[in-house]
């Protein structure tokens, strides 16, 4: 998995691509998040439009990010999940926990 990061309006944007398999990628993503939380950034948009596959450890990474940010009074929005990932979010009922958006603008507005 690859990721890109940028900060817009004090919101961390993470764009993920490839396979979100927590054992391999989780610690690196959580470290990036921790760096930004330490700078006072408590909101995050995770663009998962290019995630082909996600296993239970990948779901765990998303939940870890959400928990860390909510503990700081922040929030996470997921952006543009594929149909396969949407189904996974529904099956696991995470669609009720995460804010899910189809556009970057919608995600940004939900976090402002």
Buried (B, 14 or more C-beta within 10 A) or exposed (E): BEBEBEEEEEBBBBBBBBBBBBEEBBEEBBEBBEEBBEEEBBBBBBBBBBBEBBBEBBBBBBBBBBEBBEEEEBBBBBBBBBEEBBEBBEEEEBBEBBBBBEEBEBBBEBBE
